[in-house]
Amino acid sequence: MTDKELLQAYVNIAPFLAQVCGPGSEVAIHDVAHPEHSLIAIQNNVSGRQVGSPVTDLAQDIIDKSAYTDSDYIANYIGRNKNGDFLSSTYYIKNHGRLIGLLCVNKDMTAVNQLNTAVHNLLERFNLAKPGESEVSEWLENPVTSIMHNRIADIIAQSGIPPARMSLQEKIRTVHRLNDDGVLMMKGAVAEIASQLSVSVPTVYRYLNKPVE
């Protein structure tokens, strides 16, 4: 199958994915052979881009650093533009190992952020404690796993940013801090870190190899 034929197959399925994900989820297809006007299809347009728009800075970074070689996707990272914040995921479209395109899903977080703000203000107004904020908590696992889980959660919480809203660099800094703290030496730590940061295990290792900016 040629690159054009393979990309067209993804273009054909984009309307279906957009319908399944809902109107707040944008589905975009990029042809990386033409980065200056890579966007070849877009459904549920929430970012304001048009067919013919260039690749994003993250997409260019993926291309330049060949980040697609050891994984098939990057999921649940924060995207931003003048229209707002997005929870984004990118699937690498490959043809015999070569990156030829990107399938991107961008979820508009505007309504979610507004709801979170309203709930926060409501809880503060009536001095109500949020679930999970009590001083006593229990992790239903063995003690070693519990200690590891809590330590990872504590270090992530110290950043002051929920994992779902962390930028790429914020996640890289968090992983490096966990490594400096010795957490990664604990059995099962990498998988737990991946779970709490909502990334894949290979992505955690990739973060370790990236410099902290």
Steps between C-alpha positions, in 0.01 A plus 500: 500500500636841408531781755217688330270196510574436868441862597175500303380202706543710815330798336206275418462383861534850653125584477414174679747573781366855532143370526600245766704746706240777488491864385751613764768270360691612192647235269786617278719319247847630407726407208850552641657502154375859473548653848435855381143401401463157657134503608308300239175430689320636805168411662321673792726801465552640852855632456417745222752349257426430135610245240844617390610614847858407601609244756512604866820547701450163668445323168817658361688389812371143451624507140837658579580266789349185346292452815269272302758223467448343843128557543180523298333797669511765771182540702330753726734797488400866524464697180440874490425773249311828492170310509570328832640186663473152355563147623683358202621164371701420189528169315801451274400388150783285365564318175757224547646683800515841333298784651268629229224668700334577829149428623420755771203518736462831685232519769376851577542545877312832525179355645692265729714783636194716556330214686809441714513868589130507587530190721810642672322831568193317632706288739688805627183704541344248736827382658455149372791256484567340167501119492847369565621801696461342844816443703435126508512296182551138407663338200371146460828335411793344681705742720797532261272578208306743717816689596610519136157615382479770767856622439439536127168674564664738750777603261254552217273703729793722606515635145160658562379392157264204437662247263224554244604866474878452507703606200759268350783676687308488829462124466868464412598700808271288718650173372853630556408605852355155571821348368715728717288398797579135432139405430580341164712237674189355666341200333204603287577872534521575128158348434352690795656829383363438150155436645497812718632723220265340243782406264645172375790316667730564199417870529626506861834356384507751216447784750803374696716538190383854432679797661313711753444851372 
